Amino acid sequence: MCINQFKNKAEYLMVRGKALNVLPSYDPKAQELLSKAVKLDPKLVEAWVQLGEVYWKNNDVEAAKNCFLGALSHSQDKAALRNLSIVLRQIGKTPEEKRKLIEESIDKAKTALQLDIKDGTSWFILGNAYLSLFFAAGQNSKVLKLCMSAYQQAEADSVCKNNPDLHFNRATLHKYMEDYDIALEGFSKAATLNPTWEEAALQEANIISYLHQVSEFIRTKGKIRAKKLTNMLDSIKDSDLGLFGGGSYTSSKGEKIKLEHVLLKDLSPGYNSEKVVIGKVVCSVTNDEPMPFSFCLVDKAGTCCSITVYNIIPGYGVKIGDSVAIAEPLLKNVDFTYKNKRFTFQNIRIDSPVVMVVNGRKQGLDKEAPSVLSFNVMSE
């Protein structure tokens, strides 16, 4: 590489630094060259962007942010806007500060899209920003739809559709939503696009293992012996309903809500308003991740159903033999075939433990904690 090929020394140093910055790991020589380039020519936007990426690889997020801001002080550059969107989501100390920075991150991603509406990478980063907001701001369904829409737009890009991170992150969200069939396809796609990425294949294997466990526990009712199970179910009493007994209860908003005690078989897919179910815990389901906490419940009629509980404090759980009542349960029928194995069972999703009564005692807000989702940002 000859310096005479370039307009000036700053561009020459920038190209050398950029070449060293191709690898995913931090390179101090790249930092040195790019730092010299921006000193010689502070208006060299691409050098600022590359230098910011070098700092980011070295986990110096604040320095990276300053570099991207430096680039944007000279030009509205989509790469600088996208990268700034990323780092804004990685700073902030308090929940309120983090939320404001995520909202700013969304604005930067949107501005990048205004420069090139068809850029799949910009759509992908916008989707990740919405995903962060979803978990930072009360899990609003509208934000979830915006996230999914952005990912769909990203996939429409001929280059971005082959980005394994896109499929991994979307699959992670579908896993959280308990769309297990779609999640499995996504993790499988990510693993195919990047065969060396062990995490994608591991996530696929973990879901399959989890579904096998649930299916087997439901089929065998937690592998509890018949006589013991009969005694457990006979011990269910009205007082186990706690404040859900008596035909109504008062919500956290002070509203009086009617409740009818029904059996699991009487539930319909979706939200079962003004209904309450109760049963005995017959097993917990091993999960490699802290959330959700999963267990199986059998009611008086002998029907077995899996239960998943989200937004819980670390270490929360129920034990075999506990009576659990669930107000206005959200029921989902899981029924699909994946790699020649059919999974079919019913699951009740609980987004907060406060809608549960365990052994007659309502679970309080002290048992609740917001979910945190881990997703991949390397390709951003």
Secondary structure, DSSP 8 states (H G I E B T S, - for coil): --GGGSSSHHHHHHHHHHHHTTSSS--HHHHHHHHHHHHH-TT-HHHHHHHHHHHHHTT-HHHHHHHHHHHHTT---HHHHHHHHHHHTT--SSHHHHHHHHHHHHHHHHHHHHH-TT-HHHHHHHHHHHHHHHHHTT--HHHHHHHHHHHHHHHTSTTGGG-HHHHHHHHHHHHHTT-HHHHHHHHHHHHHH-TT-HHHHHHHHHHHHHHHHHHHHHHHGGG--HHHHHHHHHT--GGGGGGG-TTEEE-TTS-EEE-EE--GGG--SEE-TTEEEEEEEEEEE--SSSSSEEEEEE-TT--EEEEEE-SB-TT----TT-EEEEES-EEEEEEEEETTEEEEEEEEEES-GGGEEETTEE--GGGB---------TT-
